[in-house]
Amino acid sequence: MVSTFVKELVQLAAFVLPVLQPCSASSLYSTYNFNPLEHLGGVAPYFEPQDPSASPATPQGCTASRAVYLSRHAAIYANDYDYEEYIDPFVSKLENNTAIDWTKIPALSFLDGWTVPLTDAEQELLTRVGRLEAAQLGVTLSFRYPNLKLPSRIWTSSAERTVKSAQSFARGLELDENGINVVSIYESEEAGANSLTPYKSCPAYSSSFGSDQSAVYLEKFTKPITARLNALAPGFNFTANDVYGMMELCGYESVIRGSSPFCDLDLFTPDDWLGWEYTADVMYHYNVGYGNQISGVVGLPWFNASANILLGESTDQHDVFVSFTHRELPPMVFVAMGLFNNSDFGGSEAAINDTMPLDRINYRRAWKSSHVLPFLSNLAIERLNCSDSYGYEDGDYYRVLVNSAPQPLPNCADGPGTTCSRAGFEQYLQERVDMFQGFSERCGVDYSNSTDTLSIYSDTGVGNGTAVGKRYEAFKSHLDV
């Protein structure tokens, strides 16, 4: 049954994924290549940058004995804010401006027959590429952990796009039809830390954080672009928001139609794309990253609960724990864990923010949303059992993977490869708890019955979830469209 499913998955991948290939801008004797789809922050289709380039294989003598995953949902038609703020205004302007003959403007000639790839009703919905991405992740984990007990339940926040991602993932992972249930956790605004969307329960957090700072660099990087486009098409009056929306369409249209003319490097250069990426990175830095003092507080409960699962005794239920959420939570967990930090841990808030200047790009930054937050971005914490690993004592060691790339924990590197020992991991966890504990107090919770802990993985009150359904027929419908 698995081989049939994998064969069908490969067939669909062969049909859909080749169109998501790198664009290139090479010159004589140059091997330079640039793929805009790998610089689109939270709009990027899933890819694995392998940064750092450490091998995702377990170190010599080590085998995985338990793993906990947190994944963002897979590719959607468009985020509602992106659509309403950038894409729809550009499309409306394009439809209402019929005086320009686009066929006479080489870089923009495609606009003569171009149509918008989504409707208002399709916002936030999972695309076919998104379902494929999630199913592939399920297959990947089945090969990565062949000797571990597969989960009987997968947890997900309650939005349709996260639930559908979890279902597609389950179809790729499960060995038998209806072998895995999906447990939906309601996206409450009064759940305290006990949800997969704890930022919604934190009054101190606002989705608008980072908008003012990113707007500064948006104006800077788009200024020469708007001047160039307005010279090509006088009368259209391209704005900074138009340019940002057009570049977003490169990502969204690619996961809807398989490719997009907005990705053409004759339209936007690699430097233009790096400006777009940095604008997004600034926003995420102040919204859910190190530029927001509440980020680590919101991310800690998941890290703490997951670490305790890995430090606890194994059970007969399952060895792999997987949850799906939205783009806000994974980067907040990264902050709680000390990952992708541009500065020293002892630096002040001002020093951290200085690493993301608003007048120029910090090309050496560790905080790159394209690397850590594409669609289906996933974080794994593994417990490895190591024996006969040269130079190290036998025992349990712990490591982190982000999109399959091993990420060493700062000050926790006393094991083989990028791992750290059990004692080192316990000490590191306590340090992070001391730094970020107190969700309810620090979030300024103004409702009753809040909690500072995440308990959904052990709480029987959340229920056993719902079976995904027949995997073969659900997948066959993807092939037939």
N, C-alpha and C positions, 0 to 999 in steps of 0.2 A: 504493500500500500504506500509506503514511504517513497519507494523508487518511482512509482507512477506519478505521485505528486511532484517530486523533485524534477522529473522529466518535463512536466507541464510548466513548472515554474521557470525552468531554463528556456523553454520555448517562448514564454511571454517576455522574459528578460531579453532574449535575442531580438524580439520585435521592437520593444520599447526603448531599451537603454542605449543602443548605438547612437541614437540621435542626440544623446546628452554628452557629446564629446567636446574636447577642448577646442576653442578657437585659437588661431595662431597668428602671430605677427612677426615673421622671421625676415631677416635680411641676409645678404651674402655672407657666407661663412658663419652664420648664427644658428644656434639650436634653440633660441628663445621661444618658449611657448607660454601662452597665457589663456586661462580658462575663466571667463567671468563667473561661471556657475560655482566656482570655488572661492568667490570673494563677495558673496551676497548675504553674509550674516545669517539672520533668522529666516531668510527667503531662499537659502541655498538648498538644492536637492541633497539628499544624504550622500556624503562621501567620507573617506577615511584619509585625512592628511598625513597620518603616521608622524606626528610631531609630538615628542621626539621620535627618532627612527629606531628606537629599541624594539626588539622583536616581540610580537604579541604572544609567541609561544611561551609556555611556562619554562622557567629556568631548569637547567639540568638537574635531574633527581626529584623534581617537584611535580605533583599532580593536584588538580583542583578537587577540593572536597566539599565546597559550598560556595555559592555566589549570590549576590543581591544586585539587581539592576533597577535603574530608574531611567525611563526613556521619555523623551518628548514625543508627541504624536507625529505621524508621518505627513507627507506633503498634502496641502489643502489648496483649494482654488484661490483663496486669498483671505488674509486676515481682514476683519471688518474695518479696522482703523486704517490700514493701508489702502483698502479699496475706496473708502469714503473720503480720505484726506488727500490722496495722491492720484490713484488710478482713475476713478470715476470723473473727477474734474477735468483731467487731461482728455479722456475719451469724449466727454461732453463738448469740450472746446473743439476737438477734432471733427466731431459730427456736425457742429454748428458753423464751422468755417469751411465753406465749399468754394471759396474764391481762389484758393491756392492749387496750382497744378503740380501735384507731388511727383508726377512722372518725370518732370524736368529737373528734379533734385536728386542726384544719384544716391546719396546716403540715406535719403528719406523716401525714395520712390515706392517702397513697399507699402507706405501708408495709403496709397491710392486704392488698394483693394483689401487692406487689412481690416479685420473685424475683431471686436473685443472677444476674448476667449471664455468669458464667464458672464453670468447674469447675477442680478442682485440676490436671487434665491440660492445661488450656489456658494455664496460666501461661507467660509468656515467648513465646508464639506470636504471630505477626503477624496482625493483624485484616484484614478486607476494606478498611476505611478505610486501614489501613497500606499495603496493596498499592497502593491508589489514590494515596496521598500520594507513594510512591516513583515510581510510573509518571508522575505529573504532574511531578515534578522532572526526570525524563528528558526529557519533552516540553519543559519550560522551557529546559533546556540546549540542546536541538536548535534552538530559536528564538533563544536568546541568542548562539550561536556558529555561525551558518549557514555560515561560510566556513572553519571549522577542521576538520581531520581528526578524525573521531570515534575514540574509543579502540577498540582491538581487544580490550583486557582491562580488567576492573574488579577491583580488589582488595577483599577483605573478610575480617574476622575470621571464625572458623569456626563460631560459634554459628548455629543455624538462623534466628533472627530477623534477623541481619545478612546472611546468605546470601540469604534470601528477599527482603529489601529490595533487595539488589544485583541480583537477578534481575528484580524488578519494574521497577527503574530502567532496566535494560538494555532491557527490552521497550518502554519509553517512548522511549528514546533511539535505538535502532538503526534503520537504514533498511531493512535486509534481515533476514529471519529467520536466526537463528544467526550474526549478524554480530559479536556480542560474546561473549567468554568471561568467565566469572567465576572468579577465582583466589582460592581459600580459603587464608588464612594461619592456621595452627594457633595457638590461644590458649595458648601454652606459658607455664609459670611459670619457665622457664629460658632464655628467648630473648634476654635483655638488652634492648637498645633496638630490636632488629630484629623488630618485630611491630606489629600494629595494636592490641594490648592491652599496652603496655609496663609499665603500672602493676602487672600481675600478676607481672611479673618483677622488681619492685622491692620487696625486703623492708622498706624504710623506709616503704612506703605501707600503710595499713590502711583497709579499707572502713568501719570504725567511726569514723574521724575525723569530727568535727563533730556526733556524736550527743549528747554531753553539752551542748554549747553550744546546739544547736537545741531540746533538751528544756526549757531554761530559758524560751525565748520561747513554746514550745508551751503550757506551763502558764499563762503570762500571758494569751495571746490567747484560749484556750479557757475560762478561768474563768467569764466572764459567759455564755458560750454554754451550758456544761454546766448552770449554774444555771437558765437559762431553759428548757432542754429538760427538765430534771428536774422543774421546776414544771409543765410541760405534761403530762408522763408520769411521775407518781410511781411508784416501784417498779422502773423500768427501770435506773436508776443509770447514766446516761450518764457516760462518762469522757473525759478529754482525748484518749486514743487512739481512742475511738469517733468523736469529732467529726472528728479528722484523717482517719480512714478513710472516713467519710461524704463528706467533701469530696473525697477522692481519687476516690471513686466517680463524682463528677461528670465527671471527665476520662476515667476508664477506661470507664464505661458509655457515654459519648458516642461513643467510637471503636469500641464494640462494637455498640450498638443505634442509634446516630445521635442520641440525646438522653438526658437523665437528669433525673429529678425532683429529684435532689440539687443541681442547678444553680439551682433556684428561689430568687430573691432574697427571697422571703417566708420561706424556711427559714434561709438564711445571707445576711447583708447584705454590701454591698460592703466595709465595714470588716472584717468577718469574713474575707472572701477575701484582703484585703491582709495580714491577720495570718497566714493560712496561707502566703501567698507569701513573706513575710519569714522565717518559720520555715524554709522550704525554702532560701531564699537564705543564711541563716546556716549551715545544714548544708553546702551546696555551697562556701561561702567557706572553711570549715575543712577540708573533705574534698578538694576538687580545685581550690580557688581560691587567692587570695593569702594566706589564713590558714594555708596548709600550705607549708612551706619546700621540699618536694620536688616541688610541682606543676610549676614551670617546668622542673625537671630532667627530668621525665618527658615533658613536652610538647615540649622542644627538638628531639629527633631528627626528629620529623615536620616541624617548621618548617624545620629546616636542610636536610633532604633535599628538601623541596618547593621551597625557595628556590633551591637549586642546580639543580633541574630547570628553573626559570624563567630562571635566569641563564645556563644552558648553551645550546649551539647546538641549533637545531631538527633533528629527524630526520624520516625518511620514515614512521615508525610512526604516531604520533598526536600531537595537540596538546592533548588534554584528558585529565587523569589524575584518576581518581575512586576513593576508598576509603570503605568503610563500617566503622563500629566501634560501640562502646557509649557510653553517656553520660559516662563518666569522661574519655575522652581529649580531646574538643574543648575543654572548659574549661581543661584543663592546657596545651593549645596556646595558648589565649588568654593565659594567664599568661606563657608563654614569649615571646609576641609583644608583651606589654605592653598588651593590649586590656582594656577594661572594668575599669580600675583605679580604685578610689575615691580614691586618694591619690597624692601626688607620688612619683616614682620614688626620690627620695632619702630617703623616710620610713623609719623603722624598722619592724620587725615589729609592735611595740606600736602605732605610729601607724596602720598599716594595719588592725589589728584594731579600733581605736577607731572606725573608720568603720562597723562593724557592731555597734552596742551591743546588749546583750541585754535591756535594759529598755524600749526604745522603737524605733520604726521609723525608719530613715534613708530618708526618702522620696526624697531626691536622689541616692541611690547609683547608680553606674554598673553595679554587679554585680547584675543581675536575671536569675535563671535562666529565668524565663518568656520573656525576650527572646532568650536565647542558647542555651537548652537544651530547647526543646520537642521532641516526637518529630520526627525527620528534620531536626533543626537541622543546617545545613550552613555550612561555612567555605570560602571560595574566595580564592585568591591569583591574580591575573591579571597577565600581562605585556601591556602595551598598546604598540602602535607609534603614535606621535603625529607628525603632520606638519601644518604650517600651523595649529598650535594657537596662537592669538594670545597673544603675550607669552612663549612658551616655545620653546626650541630643539627641532628635530626629534630623535627618538630613542626609546629604550625607557623606559617608565615603569611603575610597579608600584602596584597597589592591592589592597585587601582588601574582600571582601563577606561579611557574616554574615546569612544568611537574606535575601539580596538587598539589604541595606542597606550602603552604603559605609561603611567604618570607617577613619578616618585613623590612620596609625601615629604614635605620639608622636615628636616631633622628627624626623619624616621626611615633610615636606610641601612639597617644593620643586617640585612638578609641577602640572599642571592638575587642578582639582577636588580630590579627596582623594588624589591619587597622589603618588609621590615618584620622583625620578630614579634611574637605574641606580646612579650613584655613591652617592647617598643611601641606597638600599636595601642596597647592599653594606656600607656603613658600619654601618647599623642592624643588619643580620644579625650582623656581627662583634661588636657590642656585646652582643647577646643571647646569642651563643655564649660570650663571655667571662664572662657572668653565670651561665649555667646548664650549662656543659659538665661532663663527668665523671659520666655516668650510673652506671656500675658502682661507682665509689668512693662517690659520694654516696648511692646507694641501699643501700650496704652489702651488695652481692651476695656470696652465700656459695656460689655454684656456679661450675663451670669454664666456659670458652669463652664468657664474656659478651662483649658488644660495646656500644660507645657510639653506634653509628650505625645508621640505618635504610637498608637496601639492597635491599628487596624490589622496588623499581621497576626496578632494573637487574640483579637477580640472576636468571639463567636457571634456577637450581636450584629456584625456586618453581613452575616449570612454566607451561604456557600456559592452564591452567584448563579449564573445561567449558562448552560451549555452553548457553545458557539454554533452548533448545527453541522450539517453535512459538509465536510471540507471539500470533497471532490466537486459537488454540484455548485458550491459557492465559487470555487476557483474557476470552474468551467465557464461560468457566466462572464468572467473577466476575459477569457479567451475568445468568446463569441462576439463581444462588442466590436 
